[in-house]
Amino acid sequence: MNNELIKSQTLQLYFFGALFFLATFLTVLVLWPFFNSIAIAFVLAIVFKPVTRYFESKLKLGKGWSAVLAIMVVLLAIILPLSLLFSQILNEARGVDRKS
């Protein structure tokens, strides 16, 4: 009887281990198209964490308002200039296409 219990527990261990790896694989498969966006968000969160802490300590804002203000800084300092740059590149590409 003890031998049967060990076999049953071993079978359960293998089954739930395989189930865990299958669930992990499927999760990665679903999230794979968003990997670049998640990685960029992770890097931006790490880079701008000191800015959020500065807003919390020096301006005496709460965590929520400090986060909102840090997001505004990211939008104004990074996203807006990049979007304007890509807009100019797109306009230049359209102009080259029209000339040919």
C-alpha positions in Angstrom: 0.0 0.0 0.0 2.9 2.4 0.7 4.4 1.6 -2.7 1.0 2.5 -4.4 0.9 5.8 -2.5 4.4 6.7 -3.7 3.5 5.8 -7.3 0.3 7.9 -7.0 2.2 10.9 -5.6 4.8 10.5 -8.3 2.2 10.4 -11.0 0.5 13.5 -9.6 3.9 15.3 -9.5 4.5 14.5 -13.1 1.0 15.4 -14.1 1.0 18.8 -12.4 4.6 19.5 -13.5 3.6 18.9 -17.1 0.4 21.0 -16.6 2.5 23.8 -15.2 5.0 23.8 -18.1 2.1 23.7 -20.6 0.4 26.7 -18.9 3.7 28.6 -18.9 4.3 27.8 -22.5 0.8 29.0 -23.5 1.2 32.2 -21.5 4.5 33.0 -23.2 2.9 32.2 -26.6 0.1 34.7 -25.9 2.3 37.4 -24.5 5.1 37.0 -27.2 3.6 39.7 -29.6 3.7 42.2 -26.8 7.2 41.5 -25.6 8.8 44.6 -27.1 6.1 46.9 -25.5 6.5 45.1 -22.1 10.3 45.4 -22.3 10.2 49.1 -23.1 7.7 49.8 -20.3 9.9 47.9 -17.9 13.0 50.0 -18.9 11.1 53.3 -18.7 9.7 52.3 -15.3 13.2 51.7 -14.0 14.7 54.8 -15.6 12.0 57.2 -14.3 11.6 55.7 -10.8 14.0 58.4 -9.4 11.9 61.1 -11.0 8.8 59.7 -9.2 10.7 59.5 -5.9 11.8 63.1 -6.4 8.2 64.3 -6.9 7.2 62.3 -3.8 9.9 63.8 -1.5 10.5 67.3 -2.7 7.0 68.3 -3.9 5.3 66.3 -1.1 2.9 64.6 -3.6 1.4 61.3 -2.9 2.4 58.2 -4.9 -0.5 58.4 -7.3 0.1 62.1 -8.3 3.8 61.5 -8.4 3.3 58.7 -10.9 0.9 60.8 -13.0 3.4 63.6 -13.1 6.2 61.2 -14.0 4.1 59.9 -16.9 3.6 63.4 -18.1 7.4 63.9 -18.0 7.9 60.7 -20.0 5.3 61.9 -22.6 6.9 65.3 -22.9 10.5 64.2 -22.8 10.5 61.0 -24.9 7.2 60.2 -26.6 6.4 63.6 -28.1 9.8 64.3 -29.6 10.0 60.7 -31.1 6.5 61.0 -32.6 7.4 64.4 -34.1 10.7 62.9 -35.5 8.9 60.0 -37.1 6.3 62.3 -38.5 9.0 64.3 -40.2 10.7 61.2 -41.5 7.3 60.0 -42.9 6.7 63.4 -44.6 10.2 63.3 -46.1 9.6 59.8 -47.4 6.3 60.9 -49.0 8.1 63.8 -50.7 10.8 61.5 -52.1 8.0 59.2 -53.4 6.2 62.1 -55.2 9.3 63.3 -56.9 10.1 60.0 -58.6 
